[in-house]
Amino acid sequence: MKSPLAGLSKFDFFGVLLLRIGVGAVLAFHGYPILTGGGSVWTDVGKGAAIASLPPSFFEYAGLASGILQFIGGILLIIGMFTRGTALLLSIVVGFAIANLIAAGSFQLGFLAHLQMILALLGLVFIGPGRLSLDRKGI
């Protein structure tokens, strides 16, 4: 017997679009306050991704880079531009966040949310932008 949902496979491109928009919106929404937060926020975010022997200015730059990547990368995912490269860079940023949570011994909801985000981003690296994107060849 054929599944009643089997006909939805004709619309697989729409699933990729929803994935891109959802992940991109969450990352842009999370990155905007970091980007606009200023030096103290950048330092707080950057300290988690850095080694203690590095100069203090590195922490600020690492936090700023994280905010820029999350905000701009989220927007790029939404519109479907440079999808694979953007998803790969964002998965590295989320990977640093996961490493910080593991180092802190925090395996609560934040850890699970980051784990889900990195899995979705790595999925986009392999799936690609889908049919409804600016990355699509042959437009």
Secondary structure, 3 states (H helix, E strand, C coil): CCCCCHHHHHHHHHHHHHHHHHHHHHHHHHHHHHHHCCHHHHHHHHHHCCCCCCCHHHHHHHHHHHHHHHHHHHHHHHHCCCHHHHHHHHHHHHHHHHHHHHHCCCCCHHHHHHHHHHHHHHHHHHHCCCCCCCCCCCC
